[in-house]
Amino acid sequence: MGKFDNMTFENLIIEAPEPEHIKDLRLDLGLTAAQAAKLAGLTDGSLWTKYENGNRQPNKQTWTVFLMATGQHPNFKLESK
């Protein structure tokens, strides 16, 4: 039996919150918008500001990557090998 055979990922992907919560979390983490964008895997740093202003909504995958990269995911964490 493989290492991941019994693992489920139903709680992995997280819906992005309201814009003010996106900004609050970034500020609580002490990150600039550009740093947050980079951690989320975005090449356009201004896109993060659009998320915070409500002009754009991050997709679930982008938000999940950000949560994982910052150690904020409620169900999973990244570990180094």
N, C-alpha and C positions, 0 to 999 in steps of 0.2 A: 504494500500500500504506500502511495506517495505522500510526501509531506503535506501537500495541500488538498488531498482528496476529501477531507471532511470540512474544509473551510467554506463558509458562505460569505458573500460580499453584499448581502442585502442592506447593510447599514453603512456601506462605504461611501456612496455618492450622496452629497449633502446639498440641498437646495440653498441658494444664496439668500441672505436676509435682506431686509430693507436697507436702502442706501445709508441711512444714519448709523446703522449697526456696523456696516462695512467700515465706515470711517472711524467709529469708536474703537473697533478692534485694532485697526492699524495704529491709531494713536496710542492705545494701551500697550502695544508691542514696541512703541518707540521707532516706528518705521516711517520713512518718507513714502509718498505715493509711488515714486520711481522704484524704491526698494521693494515695496509690496508687489508691484507689477512684475518685477523680475522673479520674485519668489513664486509667483503664480504661473510663471512660464510665458509671460507676455513680452513681446518685443517692443510694443508701443507703450511707454510709460504713461502717456496722457490718457490712455484707456482706463486706468485705475481711477483717475479723477472723475471720469464720466460715470463710473460705477457709483462713486460716492455722491455725485450730484444728481443721480437718478436719470441721467441721459441715456445710459446703457445698463443692461443687467448682465452680470457675469453668468455664463452657463454653469451648470452643475459641476462639470469636470474642472473648470478653472477654479471655482470656489473650493472644491475638494482638494486640489493640488495646493492651494494657498494654505488651507487648514493643516494639511499634512506637513508642509514645509516649515510651518511656524509652531508645530507641536500643539495645535489647538483642536485637532479633530477629536470629537467626543468618543469615538469607538476604536480608532486605530492610531498607531504611531510608527514613525520611521525609526529603524535601528540600523546603526552601522554594522558592517560585517566584521 
